[in-house]
Each structure stands twice: as structure tokens, then as C-alpha cells.
Amino acid sequence: MARTNFDQLLQAGCHFGHLKRKWNPAMAPYIYTERNGIHIIDLHKTAAKIDEAADALKQIAKSGKKILFVATKKQTKEVIAEKATSVNMPYVIERWPGGMLTNFPTIRKAVKKMTNIDKLMNDGTYGNLSKRELLQITRQRAKLEKNLGSIADLTRLPSALFVVDVLKEQIAVREANRLGIPVFGIVDTNSDPNNIDFVIPANDDAKDSVEVILNACCSAIAEGLEERKAEKADEKAADAQAEADEEEAKPRRQQARKARKEAEAPAEEAAPAEAEAPAAE
């Protein structure tokens, strides 16, 4: 079943590309035509690519892995934060911290530092500090929260990246490519799709365009999470049933062993008697 249709994408303005003079020739297969000096994206291909990306994202979520959403554009920050939070996935909407993927342990140290500040503030350790020192620590905590708060639960490298505007987030794309992490990207006509594993050709500047694509992708992720939850519940129920069956079978096995021992006892007593008979003759 299609997750989006031509009319939805058209209404959201997903078909608007960039000026013809700013285009990237590698996007030619996804361009339908050109009007008034602006490239028009083929929405039939966009819809097909959304379905393909959504199915892949669903499988990643179903396997229990994390997908990192990246969009530092002002007009898409709120949408990314809302949609990523709805499916409990990490996201980056402020400046991309260089080396976040390739130097992940250092990023984790910064996140732990933020956690330690919270812990020391709560237990009263910072109670004896001067106002100036406390203000410096508070500012440091606020800065860490702004840049890294949304990835505080990301304890290991993500299994995939979902990027809005792959040209603007090219550092993130390069890091993911270097580590072999698959990249899902909304790619406009001025961007290079060659380094993107799952290309979604669409307008990456309009909030409505990004939102309609995220709705389809995040609903697929939510389905994957629900299926994973259902599978875990089924496994738990199956284990509980197996344990119950085992407990129920124990008395029957004990009775069978007892009956077998009782049946074997007379035979053992009769064997010596038969052995003594020839000696008596």
C-alpha cells in the first residue's frame, strides 16, 4: 500500500526544485520538466522512493536499532524534533558537531559530563560554590543540552541517518559514508544523490514538503516498533506457556519414573532365585 500519493505531494509543494542554473546533473533522472527557470521534480518517482525508504526504515526500527534524524535548517527544525520524538528516535537540529559519528566516544564523554553536572547539582555538591562558578557551570550545562540533549539516549552509533538537505548536511553524510552507515536523504535538484543510499527527490526547503515525507516515514517506523513490541509479547507469552507446560509435566514424569522402578523391582528379585535353582540340583 502506498504511503503517500501524487496529490498529497503536489499540495505540499514537493515538486518545486531549484533554479535551473543551480542544478546538479546527477539529479536528471528525477526531474520531470523545467518551468520559468525552475526544475520540477517527478512526483511519481518521489512517491515510489518514499515507499522504498519507509519500508527500509520500518525494518530497521523493527530490529530495535536507532535512526538519527539530521536537519539544521531553521524552517525544518521543529518538524524534525516533533516527528523524531514521536517515534523515540534521536535527532540533531542545531549545528552538526564535527566527528559526531567518526569520533563518537568523545561525544559520549560530553553527554556524560552533562549527566554528571545534573547529578552533582541534585545532591548538593555545588552548594558551596560561588555565584560566578555556579553561573559558569549552568551556562556550560545549557550549551551541552542545546547541542547534545537530543542524543543523550544514543549510547552507540546509529544504524541509519535520515537527512534533510544532503548538501547542507554534507559533513554528516560524509561521516556516515565513511563508517558504512546507510543514509536516507531528502534530495533537492541542487544536491548530489550519489552518496545517498535511499534518495527521496523532493523540495527540501519547504516545511510542508518535509512534513509530508516525514509523516510517511515516521508512520512506517512506528509500525516497525509496534511489530517489535508484539513479537516480544508473543515470545514472552510462549516462554511463559512453555514454563507452565514444564511444571504441569513434572508430576506425570515423576509418576512414570516411579511406576518404571516398581515394574523393574520384581524382575530384579526373581533373577537371583533363578540363578540359585541349578545349584540346588
C-alpha positions in Angstrom: 0.0 0.0 0.0 1.3 3.4 -1.0 2.1 5.7 2.0 1.7 8.9 0.0 0.1 9.8 -3.3 0.7 12.3 -6.1 -2.0 14.8 -4.8 -0.6 15.0 -1.3 2.9 15.6 -2.6 1.7 18.2 -5.1 -0.3 20.1 -2.5 2.7 20.2 -0.1 4.9 21.6 -2.9 7.3 18.7 -3.0 7.7 19.2 -6.8 9.5 22.5 -6.6 13.2 22.2 -7.3 15.9 24.9 -7.5 16.7 27.3 -10.4 17.9 25.5 -13.5 21.4 27.2 -13.3 21.9 25.7 -9.8 21.0 22.1 -10.7 23.2 19.1 -10.2 23.2 16.9 -13.4 23.1 13.7 -11.3 19.5 14.6 -10.4 18.4 14.5 -14.0 16.6 11.1 -13.7 14.3 12.6 -11.1 13.4 15.9 -12.9 10.2 16.0 -14.8 10.5 19.3 -16.6 11.5 22.9 -16.3 9.2 25.9 -15.9 10.1 29.6 -15.6 13.7 28.7 -15.0 12.8 26.3 -12.1 13.2 22.5 -12.3 10.0 20.4 -11.5 10.6 17.1 -9.7 8.8 14.0 -10.9 6.4 13.2 -8.0 5.6 9.7 -9.3 9.2 8.8 -8.6 9.1 10.7 -5.3 6.2 8.6 -4.1 7.9 5.4 -5.1 11.1 6.4 -3.4 9.2 7.3 -0.2 7.6 3.9 -0.1 11.0 2.2 -0.6 12.6 4.3 2.1 9.7 3.8 4.5 9.9 0.0 4.1 13.6 0.0 4.9 13.1 2.3 7.9 10.4 0.0 9.2 12.7 -3.0 9.1 15.5 -1.0 11.0 13.0 0.0 13.7 11.6 -3.5 13.9 15.1 -4.8 14.6 15.4 -2.4 17.6 18.0 -0.2 16.1 18.2 3.6 16.2 17.8 6.1 13.3 19.4 9.5 13.7 17.5 12.4 12.1 19.5 15.4 11.0 18.2 18.8 9.9 19.7 22.1 10.9 17.7 24.3 8.6 15.6 26.8 10.5 12.3 26.0 8.8 12.6 22.3 9.4 13.9 22.2 13.0 10.5 22.0 14.7 9.2 19.4 12.3 12.2 17.1 12.8 12.1 17.5 16.6 8.4 16.7 16.7 8.4 13.7 14.4 11.6 12.1 15.8 10.4 12.5 19.3 7.1 10.8 18.4 8.9 7.6 17.5 11.6 7.9 20.2 14.5 8.5 17.9 17.5 10.8 18.4 17.9 13.9 16.3 20.2 16.9 15.6 18.7 20.2 14.8 21.5 22.5 16.0 24.9 22.7 14.5 26.3 19.3 13.5 29.1 18.5 15.9 32.0 17.5 13.7 33.2 14.0 14.3 29.9 13.0 16.0 30.0 9.7 14.2 33.7 9.2 13.4 34.7 10.3 16.9 31.6 9.1 18.8 33.4 8.2 22.1 34.3 11.9 22.6 30.7 12.9 22.0 29.6 10.4 24.6 32.0 11.9 27.1 30.4 15.3 26.6 26.9 13.8 27.2 28.2 12.0 30.3 29.6 15.4 31.5 26.1 16.9 31.2 24.7 14.0 33.2 27.4 14.4 35.9 26.6 18.1 36.2 22.9 17.2 36.8 23.9 14.6 39.4 26.2 16.9 41.3 23.6 19.7 41.3 20.9 17.4 42.7 23.0 16.0 45.5 24.1 19.5 46.7 27.8 19.1 45.8 27.7 22.5 44.1 26.0 24.2 47.0 29.3 25.7 48.3 30.3 27.2 45.0 30.3 31.0 44.5 27.6 32.5 42.3 30.1 33.1 39.5 31.3 29.5 39.4 27.7 28.2 39.6 26.7 30.5 36.7 29.6 29.2 34.6 28.6 25.6 35.2 24.9 26.4 34.5 25.9 28.0 31.2 28.0 25.1 30.3 25.1 22.7 31.1 22.7 24.8 28.9 25.2 24.7 26.0 25.6 20.9 26.2 21.8 20.5 26.4 21.2 22.6 23.4 23.7 20.8 21.2 23.6 17.2 22.6 20.5 16.9 24.7 18.5 15.3 21.9 21.1 12.5 21.5 21.6 11.8 25.3 20.0 8.3 24.9 22.1 7.4 21.9 24.6 5.1 23.6 26.0 3.6 20.4 26.3 4.6 16.7 23.0 4.8 14.9 22.1 2.2 12.3 20.9 4.8 9.8 20.8 8.6 9.2 17.8 10.5 7.9 19.0 13.8 6.4 17.0 16.8 5.2 19.1 18.7 2.7 22.1 16.5 2.0 24.0 19.5 0.6 23.8 21.5 3.8 24.5 18.4 5.9 27.3 17.0 3.8 29.7 16.6 6.7 27.2 14.3 8.4 26.7 12.4 5.1 30.5 12.0 4.6 30.9 10.7 8.2 28.1 8.1 7.6 29.6 7.1 4.3 33.0 6.6 5.9 31.5 4.3 8.6 29.2 2.4 6.2 26.0 3.8 7.9 23.1 3.9 5.3 21.8 7.4 4.6 18.2 8.3 3.9 18.0 11.8 2.4 15.5 14.3 1.0 17.5 15.4 -2.0 16.7 18.6 -4.0 17.7 19.3 -7.6 20.9 21.2 -6.4 22.3 18.2 -4.5 24.3 15.1 -5.4 22.4 11.9 -4.8 25.3 9.5 -5.5 26.4 9.3 -1.8 22.8 8.7 -0.6 21.6 5.1 -0.1 17.9 5.9 -0.2 17.2 9.0 -2.3 13.9 10.8 -1.8 13.8 13.5 -4.6 11.8 16.4 -3.2 11.8 20.1 -2.1 13.9 20.2 1.0 13.3 23.9 1.7 9.5 24.0 2.4 8.2 22.9 5.8 5.1 21.3 4.3 7.2 19.2 1.9 9.4 17.9 4.6 6.5 17.2 6.9 4.5 15.1 4.4 7.6 13.0 3.8 8.4 12.6 7.5 4.8 11.7 8.2 5.0 8.7 5.8 8.5 7.6 7.1 7.7 8.0 10.8 4.5 6.1 10.5 6.5 3.3 9.0 8.9 3.5 11.9 6.0 3.4 14.4 4.7 0.3 12.6 8.1 -1.4 13.0 8.2 -0.5 16.7 4.7 -1.9 17.2 5.5 -5.1 15.4 8.7 -5.5 17.5 6.6 -4.9 20.7 4.1 -7.5 19.5 6.8 -10.1 18.7 8.4 -9.6 22.1 5.0 -10.0 23.8 4.4 -13.2 21.8 7.8 -14.5 22.8 7.2 -13.8 26.4 3.8 -15.5 26.3 5.4 -18.5 24.6 8.1 -18.7 27.2 5.5 -18.5 30.0 3.4 -21.2 28.4 6.5 -23.4 28.0 7.3 -23.0 31.7 3.7 -23.8 32.6 3.7 -26.9 30.5 7.0 -27.9 32.0 5.6 -27.5 35.5 2.5 -29.4 34.6 4.5 -32.3 33.0 6.8 -32.8 36.1 4.3 -34.8 38.2 3.5 -37.0 35.2 7.2 -37.7 34.6 7.7 -38.4 38.3 4.8 -40.9 38.3 6.2 -42.6 35.2 9.6 -43.0 36.8 8.1 -44.4 39.9 6.0 -46.9 38.0 9.0 -48.0 36.0 11.0 -48.6 39.1 8.2 -50.6 40.7 8.0 -52.7 37.5 11.7 -53.3 37.4 11.9 -54.3 41.2 10.1 -57.8 40.9 12.3 -58.7 37.9 15.5 -58.0 39.9 14.2 -60.1 42.8 13.3 -63.0 40.5 16.7 -63.1 38.8 18.8 -64.3 41.9 16.2 -67.1 42.6 16.6 -68.5 39.1 20.3 -68.4 39.5 20.2 -70.5 42.7 17.9 -73.2 41.3 20.7 -75.2 39.3 22.9 -75.2 42.4 20.3 -77.0 44.4 20.0 -79.9 41.9 
